[in-house]
Amino acid sequence: MSPTGIARLLVVANVVVLTIGSIDAGISGEWDLFVIFAIGLVLSLALLFRLESRRPSIPIRRDLVAWLRDRASLSGEPLTTVTDRAIATFADRYGVVSDVEEARQ
């Protein structure tokens, strides 16, 4: 799953609901419910940190994603490795951005 704004928003909303639920369960003395809310809160926070600490997401066309997935399945490599190599090949072929900027001037 790529960390989009919608995914972050849903996880943050989940964290808020679980926080309120765990506080309410703790105040009312429902300790079994408190533990369930606390476990859910810890899992949601772990997911939120994973979403935030991942590589930056770059939206690309669906046909390119399908091509990358096909290449990854053929080679047996992770999708990120194939994507990195494809972008590096593009950069090698067309040059670094600073070279392009100097050529324009």
Secondary structure as GFF3:
##gff-version 3
##sequence-region A 1 105
A	DSSP	alpha_helix	5	28	.	.	.	ID=ss1
A	DSSP	alpha_helix	31	53	.	.	.	ID=ss2
A	DSSP	alpha_helix	62	75	.	.	.	ID=ss3
A	DSSP	alpha_helix	79	94	.	.	.	ID=ss4
A	DSSP	alpha_helix	97	104	.	.	.	ID=ss5
###
